[in-house]
Amino acid sequence: MRVIAGSAKRIQLKTLDGFDTRPTTDRSKETLFNMIAPYLCKSRFLDLFSGSGAIGIEALSRGAAEVVFAEQNPAALECIRTNLANTRLTEQAEVYSGDVMATLMKLSGRRKFDYIFMDPPYNQNWEKKVLEYLAESGLLEEQGTIIVEASRETDFSYLENWGYVLMKRKEYKTNVHIFIGLDGSGQIC
């Protein structure tokens, strides 16, 4: 796995051994960032269930002003810190250790983000729990975008009930990226 574009282009990223995490493939990462790249410059980005940190690091490399990483796996946290050091992007990053919901509660009222990306464990309803919390948290900027990586079978029919608008659905072989805004005004291409 590598950084695809920007200031850290071509730098190899450390990944976790085993099957506890599921890194986003370079191909789907490239597709994702091609859609949001025009809006990333100086944005504030929240990377939930960060794994190796590849998504947040790609955002920093492409011009995001800051990225907050949230991860509870100690091995993944070590991986994120190593990857940030290797890409020389540590100064623009903040890494939170612990449960994602606890991290969101710590950030509420203190921060707002232009992009909130999450890649939770598939088919465990984590995305639903996080989206329910985010709907009332004030963490998403008015024209911000939430991006969820999920299995293709994941149900998002509840989004309108919480005031969300499904702006785009990009399908891959085994998963999807769902782009969600508060009123459909989020930023994607």
Buried (B, 14 or more C-beta within 10 A) or exposed (E): BEBBBBEBEEBEBBBBEEEEBBBBBBEBBBBBBEBBBEBBEEBBBBBBBBBBBBBBBBBBBBBBBBBBBBBBBEBBBBBBBBBBEBBEBBEBBEBBBEEBBEBBEEBBEEBBBBBBBBBBEBEEEBBBBBBBBBBEBEBBBEBBBBBBBBEEEBEBEEBEEBEBBBBBEBEBEEBBBBBBBBEEEBBBE
